[in-house]
Amino acid sequence: MEDRCLFQFEIIDLRLDTLETLAREQCQWNTRMEGRLSELKARVTSLPQLFSPETVHKERTVSGDDDERKATSASLSADRIESPASISPADDSTAPMCDYCFFFSHNCFPCPRCGREWYCSAACQRLRHRYHASRCGRQCALLGRLGSKFIE
């Protein structure tokens, strides 16, 4: 009987040791996660300063007259890209709006394929491409079919 009682006490001690070990490990893990969380919070609070609309527009932009913008090909050449100083917000309501970042600017240029979407920079055009590509293809195909009916 005494052996059985000692055996049960040993089992209880092992369980307590296991629980203490698990509690210590959990506490250490929580401490590490709190440190990582505070580091991530610090990074997130600095992000709005890095990626505000002003800094997006300080990247590269396409310049040119309205006629040049209409004739822009699908691939933009490096000689047509200017410095960020050329970007200025629009002062009147006639300036087109970028379909990616919603920035009104006289430097906006239309989609070279369909002409229905406007972009203020090559970066905005690339970022919007995933959404616009399927719509652009359908619009061009539809316009092609309608145009051929009117020509005949």
ROFI-414663 format. One record per residue (C-alpha): residue in three letters; y, z, x. Coordinates in Angstrom, 1 decimal, decimal comma. Example, Ala and Ser with C-alpha at 12.3 -4.5 7.8 and 13.67 -1.06 7.14 Angstrom:
+--------+--------+--------+--------+
: residu :      y :      z :      x :
+--------+--------+--------+--------+
:    Ala :   -4,5 :    7,8 :   12,3 :
:    Ser :   -1,1 :    7,1 :   13,7 :
+--------+--------+--------+--------+
//
This chain:
+--------+--------+--------+--------+
: residu :      y :      z :      x :
+--------+--------+--------+--------+
:    Met :    0,0 :    0,0 :    0,0 :
:    Glu :    2,3 :    0,9 :    2,8 :
:    Asp :    1,7 :   -2,4 :    4,5 :
:    Arg :    2,5 :   -4,2 :    1,3 :
:    Cys :    5,8 :   -2,3 :    1,0 :
:    Leu :    6,7 :   -3,1 :    4,6 :
:    Phe :    5,9 :   -6,7 :    4,1 :
:    Gln :    8,2 :   -6,8 :    1,0 :
:    Phe :   11,0 :   -5,2 :    3,0 :
:    Glu :   10,5 :   -7,8 :    5,8 :
:    Ile :   10,7 :  -10,6 :    3,2 :
:    Ile :   13,9 :   -9,0 :    1,7 :
:    Asp :   15,4 :   -8,7 :    5,2 :
:    Leu :   14,5 :  -12,4 :    5,9 :
:    Arg :   16,2 :  -13,5 :    2,7 :
:    Leu :   19,3 :  -11,4 :    3,5 :
:    Asp :   19,4 :  -12,9 :    7,0 :
:    Thr :   19,0 :  -16,4 :    5,5 :
:    Leu :   21,8 :  -15,7 :    3,0 :
:    Glu :   24,1 :  -14,4 :    5,7 :
:    Thr :   23,4 :  -17,4 :    7,9 :
:    Leu :   24,1 :  -19,8 :    4,9 :
:    Ala :   27,3 :  -17,9 :    4,1 :
:    Arg :   28,5 :  -18,1 :    7,7 :
:    Glu :   27,7 :  -21,9 :    7,9 :
:    Gln :   29,5 :  -22,4 :    4,5 :
:    Cys :   32,5 :  -20,5 :    5,8 :
:    Gln :   32,7 :  -22,5 :    9,0 :
:    Trp :   32,3 :  -25,8 :    7,0 :
:    Asn :   35,1 :  -24,7 :    4,6 :
:    Thr :   37,4 :  -23,9 :    7,6 :
:    Arg :   36,7 :  -27,3 :    9,1 :
:    Met :   37,4 :  -29,0 :    5,7 :
:    Glu :   40,6 :  -27,1 :    5,2 :
:    Gly :   41,8 :  -28,3 :    8,6 :
:    Arg :   40,9 :  -31,9 :    7,8 :
:    Leu :   42,6 :  -31,6 :    4,4 :
:    Ser :   45,8 :  -30,3 :    5,9 :
:    Glu :   45,7 :  -33,1 :    8,5 :
:    Leu :   45,2 :  -35,7 :    5,8 :
:    Lys :   48,1 :  -34,2 :    3,7 :
:    Ala :   50,4 :  -34,5 :    6,7 :
:    Arg :   49,4 :  -38,2 :    7,1 :
:    Val :   49,8 :  -38,9 :    3,4 :
:    Thr :   53,3 :  -37,4 :    3,4 :
:    Ser :   54,3 :  -39,7 :    6,2 :
:    Leu :   53,0 :  -42,9 :    4,6 :
:    Pro :   55,9 :  -43,6 :    2,2 :
:    Gln :   58,2 :  -43,8 :    5,2 :
:    Leu :   55,9 :  -46,3 :    6,9 :
:    Phe :   55,2 :  -48,6 :    3,9 :
:    Ser :   58,3 :  -48,5 :    1,8 :
:    Pro :   59,5 :  -51,9 :    0,3 :
:    Glu :   62,3 :  -52,0 :    2,9 :
:    Thr :   59,8 :  -51,9 :    5,7 :
:    Val :   57,5 :  -54,5 :    4,1 :
:    His :   60,5 :  -56,9 :    3,9 :
:    Lys :   61,4 :  -56,2 :    7,5 :
:    Glu :   58,3 :  -58,1 :    8,6 :
:    Arg :   58,4 :  -61,9 :    8,8 :
:    Thr :   60,0 :  -64,0 :    6,2 :
:    Val :   60,3 :  -67,7 :    5,4 :
:    Ser :   63,7 :  -69,3 :    5,4 :
:    Gly :   65,1 :  -72,6 :    4,4 :
:    Asp :   67,0 :  -74,4 :    1,7 :
:    Asp :   65,7 :  -74,8 :   -1,8 :
:    Asp :   64,6 :  -78,3 :   -1,1 :
:    Glu :   62,7 :  -77,1 :    2,0 :
:    Arg :   61,0 :  -74,4 :    0,0 :
:    Lys :   59,8 :  -76,8 :   -2,6 :
:    Ala :   58,3 :  -79,0 :    0,1 :
:    Thr :   56,6 :  -76,1 :    1,9 :
:    Ser :   53,0 :  -76,9 :    2,7 :
:    Ala :   50,1 :  -74,5 :    2,1 :
:    Ser :   50,1 :  -73,4 :    5,8 :
:    Leu :   53,3 :  -72,0 :    7,1 :
:    Ser :   54,3 :  -73,0 :   10,6 :
:    Ala :   55,4 :  -70,5 :   13,1 :
:    Asp :   58,8 :  -72,2 :   13,7 :
:    Arg :   59,7 :  -71,6 :   10,0 :
:    Ile :   59,3 :  -67,8 :   10,4 :
:    Glu :   62,5 :  -65,8 :   11,1 :
:    Ser :   63,4 :  -62,3 :   12,0 :
:    Pro :   63,9 :  -59,5 :    9,5 :
:    Ala :   67,6 :  -59,8 :    9,7 :
:    Ser :   67,5 :  -62,8 :    7,4 :
:    Ile :   66,3 :  -60,8 :    4,4 :
:    Ser :   68,9 :  -59,5 :    2,1 :
:    Pro :   68,6 :  -58,3 :   -1,5 :
:    Ala :   69,9 :  -60,6 :   -4,2 :
:    Asp :   73,3 :  -59,8 :   -5,5 :
:    Asp :   73,0 :  -61,9 :   -8,7 :
:    Ser :   70,4 :  -62,5 :  -11,4 :
:    Thr :   69,6 :  -66,0 :  -10,3 :
:    Ala :   67,4 :  -65,0 :   -7,4 :
:    Pro :   63,7 :  -65,3 :   -7,9 :
:    Met :   61,4 :  -62,3 :   -7,8 :
:    Cys :   58,5 :  -61,9 :   -5,4 :
:    Asp :   55,3 :  -61,8 :   -7,5 :
:    Tyr :   53,7 :  -59,4 :   -5,1 :
:    Cys :   56,3 :  -56,7 :   -4,3 :
:    Phe :   58,8 :  -57,5 :   -7,1 :
:    Phe :   61,7 :  -57,8 :   -4,7 :
:    Phe :   64,5 :  -60,1 :   -5,8 :
:    Ser :   65,7 :  -62,3 :   -3,0 :
:    His :   67,2 :  -65,8 :   -2,4 :
:    Asn :   64,7 :  -66,1 :    0,4 :
:    Cys :   61,7 :  -66,3 :   -2,0 :
:    Phe :   59,7 :  -69,5 :   -1,9 :
:    Pro :   57,2 :  -70,8 :   -4,5 :
:    Cys :   53,5 :  -71,2 :   -4,2 :
:    Pro :   53,0 :  -74,4 :   -2,3 :
:    Arg :   50,1 :  -75,4 :   -4,5 :
:    Cys :   51,2 :  -74,7 :   -8,1 :
:    Gly :   54,9 :  -73,6 :   -7,7 :
:    Arg :   54,5 :  -70,9 :  -10,4 :
:    Glu :   54,3 :  -67,8 :   -8,2 :
:    Trp :   57,1 :  -66,8 :   -5,9 :
:    Tyr :   56,9 :  -64,9 :   -2,6 :
:    Cys :   59,5 :  -63,3 :   -0,3 :
:    Ser :   57,4 :  -63,4 :    2,8 :
:    Ala :   54,2 :  -64,9 :    4,2 :
:    Ala :   52,7 :  -61,3 :    4,2 :
:    Cys :   53,3 :  -61,0 :    0,4 :
:    Gln :   51,8 :  -64,5 :   -0,1 :
:    Arg :   48,6 :  -63,4 :    1,8 :
:    Leu :   48,4 :  -60,1 :    0,0 :
:    Arg :   48,7 :  -61,7 :   -3,4 :
:    His :   46,3 :  -64,6 :   -2,6 :
:    Arg :   43,1 :  -62,8 :   -3,9 :
:    Tyr :   44,6 :  -62,5 :   -7,3 :
:    His :   46,5 :  -65,7 :   -7,5 :
:    Ala :   43,9 :  -68,1 :   -6,0 :
:    Ser :   41,8 :  -68,3 :   -9,1 :
:    Arg :   44,7 :  -68,7 :  -11,4 :
:    Cys :   46,4 :  -71,2 :   -9,1 :
:    Gly :   43,3 :  -73,4 :   -9,0 :
:    Arg :   42,9 :  -73,5 :  -12,8 :
:    Gln :   46,6 :  -74,3 :  -13,3 :
:    Cys :   46,5 :  -77,1 :  -10,8 :
:    Ala :   43,3 :  -78,5 :  -12,3 :
:    Leu :   44,8 :  -78,3 :  -15,8 :
:    Leu :   48,1 :  -79,9 :  -14,7 :
:    Gly :   46,1 :  -82,7 :  -13,0 :
:    Arg :   44,1 :  -83,4 :  -16,1 :
:    Leu :   47,2 :  -83,4 :  -18,3 :
:    Gly :   49,2 :  -85,5 :  -15,8 :
:    Ser :   46,5 :  -88,2 :  -15,7 :
:    Lys :   46,5 :  -88,4 :  -19,5 :
:    Phe :   50,2 :  -89,0 :  -19,5 :
:    Ile :   50,1 :  -91,6 :  -16,8 :
:    Glu :   47,5 :  -93,7 :  -18,7 :
+--------+--------+--------+--------+
//
